[in-house]
Amino acid sequence: MQPAQEWQIRMLLTQLYDPSQEVCELAVRVLEEACRTLETLEIVVQMRPSLDHLGDFGTVLLTRYAS
């Protein structure tokens, strides 16, 4: 993965902690799509984001992360 792509993933992960639920939900949807590739999923796992606080809308991403 190129450095710019890794930077984008890092930025999306920071959005998971945004106070706005709308921002968090959008970040989850984009990350869920991005994590369909193994390379991106591995980077997300290496960064160890906390996903517990996302509630129901983070279930798909949490499942993909846990697998």
Secondary structure, 3 states (H helix, E strand, C coil): CCHHHHHHHHHHHHHCCCCCHHHHHHHHHHHHHHCCCHHHHHHHHHHCCCCHHHHHHHHHHHHHHHC
